[in-house]
Amino acid sequence: MHTQMRKTPRVLILSAIAALTLALAGCGTTTGERTASGAGIGAAVGAGAAAATGGSVTRGAVIGGGVGAATGAATDIRLD
């Protein structure tokens, strides 16, 4: 038996990812906050890139989240 699954339009997915990225962009005064926001932004960008290129959205989110978390943890706020 063949079951046809309905696919979510890419525009909807990319719009949701863009909204999440903008919402998380203002976060991050402590290392933990920067790590969390970096993970969220990275996951959103990774999932969006995978969705746009036809790859695995889950894999893109996991890889992007890991890279974003590492980047967020490695950054330091400099208030001069």
CORDA-V634399 format. One record per backbone hydrogen bond with DSSP energy under -1.0 kcal/mol. NH is the residue of the N-H (numbers start at 0). CO is the residue of the C=O. If there is no record, write none. Layout:
NH:CO  NH:CO
//
This chain:
12:8  13:9  14:10  15:11  16:12  17:13  18:14  19:15  20:16  21:17  22:18  23:19  24:20  26:23  33:29  34:30  35:31  36:32  37:33  38:34  39:35  40:36  41:37  42:38  43:39  44:40  45:41  46:42  47:43  48:44  49:45  50:46  51:47  52:48  54:49  59:55  60:56  61:57  62:58  63:59  64:60  65:61  66:62  67:63  68:64  69:65  70:66  71:67  72:68  73:69  74:70
//
